[in-house]
């Protein structure tokens, strides 16, 4: 496909493959559009349109692959994977936050400045035993921790009102009924369905 120019010549359209390459490069490196135009020989004006359009297309194409389980059976399948891969019984997901570095948005002050001393947005994710995303929350200001993003997320709301349809607690060998739970680090709150390491420094064995 080509576009006709004012001088009567035709310009070859930017291919889907090149659009995807430009977008992946931008997302992975954070390079400016000016840098990318020399790397891909595409004007920064075109890149400024390509990146948002491609990101939206990726979201539309993959949105059905990133979804929270809705049945007991689906949660139990994730739990079985954690048991087989990591020897963790009754675990139905691992969650954490990640700071993605960016240039400070205009007039944002310290909104996006994090405790690691750089500007960022936060991606909060819940994954299964095979590292596949089952819930994602992206775009919160860097000054907010992963635990803070979780506290304002739909996932936290669903855990609190018991609407995730998690399986009922079951017996483990040598114990009482144990609920199904998510694993997290010390930034997250301890709860019936959230487990995290004991606080403090512990000697290695």
N, C-alpha and C positions, 0 to 999 in steps of 0.2 A: 504494500500500500504506500502511496506517495502523496505529497501535498504540492499543489501547484503554486509557484511563487509569482510575484508581480511581474518579473522579467520574462515570464513564459516558461522558465525551467521548472523541473520537478525536483523536490527534495524527498529522499527516502525517509519513510517514517521510522521513528525509534522503535526497535523491536521490543517485544515482551521480555525477552531474555535480558536485554540491556537495561530496561526499566527495573527489572528485579535486581540485577547486579548493582546498579546505582543505589537503590534503596538499601540493600543489604550492607553495602559499603558505608553508607551514611549512618545506619543504625549501629554497626559494629565499631566504627572508628570515631564517629562524631565529627568527621572532617566537614569543613564549611562547604557550601555550594560552590564557592569560588575555587577551592582546591579540587573539588570533584569535576568541575567543568574542564580542567586541563587533563585530568586523568582519563576521562571518558570521551572528551571532545564533544561535549553537549553543553549548550549555554546554561548558565546558572538560572536564567529565567525559566527555561524548560525544566530544569531539575527541581525548581521550587514548586512546580505543578506535579511532576512525576512522583516525588516522594510521598506527598499526602494521598494522592490517588492510589498508589501501589499499596500503601499501608492499609487504606480502607478496603482494597480488594483482598488483601491477605486476611483481614478480620472477617470479611464476609465468607471467604472460602473455608476458613478453619474454625469458625465459631461453634460448629456442631461437634467438633472434636475435643473441645475443652468445656466440659460440663460436669456438674456435681452429680454423683450417683443419686438415683431416686428410689431405689428399692433395697430391701435387706440383702437380697442376693448379690447385687452389685457391690455393696460395701463388704460383704463377706469374701467376695473374690479378691478385693484389694487386700483385706486382712490376710488371706491365705498367701498372697504374694509376699507380704512383709514377713510372714512366718517362714516361708521357704527361702527367701533371699537374705534376710537379716536376722532371723531367729527372734523376732519380736512378735509375741502373741497379741491379738486383739487390736493391733494398730491399723487404722484406716486412712492414714495420711500423715505426711510430714510438712510442716509449714515454716516459712521464714521470709524475711524481707531482704531486699538487695538494693543498694544505692547505685543509681545509674548516673554517671557524671554528665553534666551539661554546662553550657555557658549560662550565667545568671540572666534570667529574663529581665527586660527593661523595667525599671521602677519597682522591682520586687524586694529591694532591701535585703534582709537576711532570711526571707521566707524559705529559700531553697538551700540555705547554707547548713550543712549537717555537722555532727559531732566529729566527723573524720576530717573536717576543715576543707571541704570542697563543696561546690554547688551540685545538687543532684535532685532527681525525682526518685521515688521509691516504687519498686515493684514488689508486691506482696503475693506470694504464691503458695498453693497447696498442691503437693505432688503425691503420686502413688509410689509403690516400691520400685518401679522401673523408671523413675524420674519423669513420668509424663504428667503434665499439668492437668489438674481437675478443677482448679479455681484460680483466677488471677485478678488482681486489683492493681492498676497501673496509673501513675501520674500524681500521686500525693507529694506535697512539698518535702524536700530533703530534711528539713528541721524536725520532721515527725519520724519517730522510729518505726520499725516493722511492727512492733507491738501496738503502737498508736494507730497505725493503719488498720490493723486487725480489729481494734476496739470499735472502729467506725464502719466496719465492713458488713456486708450482707451475711457473710459466713458466720461472724460472731452473733448476729441476730438470730440466725437459724439454729445455732448451737444452744443459745440461751432459751429459746422457746420450743426446743425439742422438735423442730420441724424438718430435720435432715433425714428422718426415717432410718436412723441407725438401728442395727440389730439389738435385741435385748441382751443384758448382761448374761454371761455364761460362765460355767465352772471352768477353772484351770486346775490342773493336777496339784493337789496339796494346798489349795486356796479356796476362798469363797467365790461367789459370783463376781466376776470382773467385767466392768463396762468396756465397750469399744471406745477407743480414744485416739486423739491426734498427738503426735510428738512435736515438740518445739524447744527453743532454747530459753535462756533465762529472761529474755525480754518480754515473754508472754505470760499471761496469768495462769496459775495452776487451777484446775477445775476437774469436775467429774469426767469430762471428755477431753481434757488437755493435760498431758504429762510433760514434765520438763526435768532436767537434771537437778539433783540436790544442790543448794547454794553452797558457796565456799570452795576452797581448794582442797582436793582430795589426793592422797598419795597414789601413785601408779602401782599396779600389782603385776 
